[in-house]
Amino acid sequence: MVRNFEDGSVLIEKWLRNKNTIEFIGIWEQLNNPVFNSPEFEGIKNEAGLNRFTLSVKKWIEKTNAVGLLAKTGRYGGGN
């Protein structure tokens, strides 16, 4: 999504710092993902919006078992 933008990953991380973003993707996951870790989501949601709060897509997926966002590393998504 952001591979053609300079510092695209930074853009995504800034977007993930927003409390409204976290609430939106958390609600989406609760509706569409039967293995979503809701208790972990509540902890993340409580921290979101604070100055010290940071979150990467990879961290979001690892902590909550999310399926709605994908993190691909490397220049071309890390291969197949």
Summary of the structure (lengths in Angstrom):
residues: 80
radius of gyration: 12.9
end to end distance: 17.6
largest distance: 36.6
contacts: 180
relative contact order: 0.17
helix: 51%
strand: 0%
